[in-house]
Amino acid sequence: MDAREQHNGARSHHYVAMSNSDLTAVLFLLLLLVGLAQLLGYVFVKLRQPKVIGEILAGIVLGPAVLGRFQIGSWLQGRVSSA
């Protein structure tokens, strides 16, 4: 076995299998986060504040503290932290 084969053999890929319902839930949460970020960004622009402040606030509102209270949020947080 040469050095290249040893190097390639040392790699281990860890893929997480997801069902269609799990993938749908994750995509829905991402859509919800992006949508709320856009909405709060728009509100903050109308209040003559930087858009990014509203987007950051959306991340705080829908962050792990809030999403972790729901079943899919805690499942997603566990999958992301273990990967």
C-alpha positions as CSV (number, residue, x, y, z in Angstrom):
1,M,0.0,0.0,0.0
2,D,1.5,3.3,-1.0
3,A,1.2,6.7,0.8
4,R,-1.7,7.8,-1.4
5,E,-3.8,4.7,-0.6
6,Q,-3.1,5.2,3.1
7,H,-4.2,8.8,2.9
8,N,-7.4,8.0,1.0
9,G,-8.1,5.2,3.4
10,A,-7.8,7.5,6.4
11,R,-10.8,9.6,5.3
12,S,-14.1,8.7,6.7
13,H,-17.2,10.4,5.4
14,H,-20.1,10.7,7.8
15,Y,-23.4,11.2,6.0
16,V,-26.7,11.6,7.9
17,A,-29.7,9.9,6.3
18,M,-32.8,12.0,6.3
19,S,-36.3,11.1,5.4
20,N,-38.4,13.2,3.1
21,S,-40.4,14.6,6.1
22,D,-37.2,15.5,7.9
23,L,-35.9,17.3,4.8
24,T,-39.2,19.1,4.4
25,A,-39.1,20.3,8.0
26,V,-35.5,21.6,7.7
27,L,-36.3,23.4,4.5
28,F,-39.4,24.9,6.1
29,L,-37.4,26.2,9.0
30,L,-34.8,27.7,6.7
31,L,-37.5,29.4,4.7
32,L,-39.1,30.7,7.9
33,L,-35.8,32.1,9.1
34,V,-35.0,33.8,5.8
35,G,-38.6,35.1,5.5
36,L,-38.5,36.6,9.0
37,A,-35.0,38.1,8.4
38,Q,-36.4,39.8,5.2
39,L,-39.5,41.0,7.0
40,L,-37.6,42.4,10.0
41,G,-35.0,43.9,7.7
42,Y,-37.7,45.7,5.8
43,V,-39.3,47.0,9.1
44,F,-35.9,48.3,10.4
45,V,-35.3,50.1,7.1
46,K,-38.7,51.8,7.4
47,L,-37.6,52.8,11.0
48,R,-34.4,54.3,9.5
49,Q,-32.2,51.6,11.1
50,P,-29.7,49.3,9.4
51,K,-31.3,46.3,7.7
52,V,-28.8,44.0,9.2
53,I,-30.0,44.7,12.7
54,G,-33.4,43.3,11.8
55,E,-31.8,40.3,10.2
56,I,-29.8,39.6,13.3
57,L,-32.8,40.0,15.5
58,A,-34.6,37.4,13.3
59,G,-31.7,35.0,14.0
60,I,-32.0,35.6,17.7
61,V,-35.8,35.2,17.7
62,L,-35.7,31.9,15.7
63,G,-32.4,30.7,17.2
64,P,-31.7,27.5,19.1
65,A,-33.4,28.8,22.2
66,V,-36.8,29.1,20.4
67,L,-36.5,26.3,17.8
68,G,-35.1,23.9,20.4
69,R,-38.6,24.0,22.1
70,F,-40.1,22.3,19.1
71,Q,-39.5,18.7,18.3
72,I,-37.9,19.3,14.9
73,G,-35.7,22.1,16.2
74,S,-34.2,19.9,18.9
75,W,-33.8,17.1,16.4
76,L,-32.0,19.4,14.0
77,Q,-29.8,20.9,16.7
78,G,-28.7,17.4,17.8
79,R,-27.9,16.4,14.2
80,V,-25.9,19.5,13.4
81,S,-23.9,19.4,16.6
82,S,-23.0,15.7,16.2
83,A,-21.8,16.1,12.6
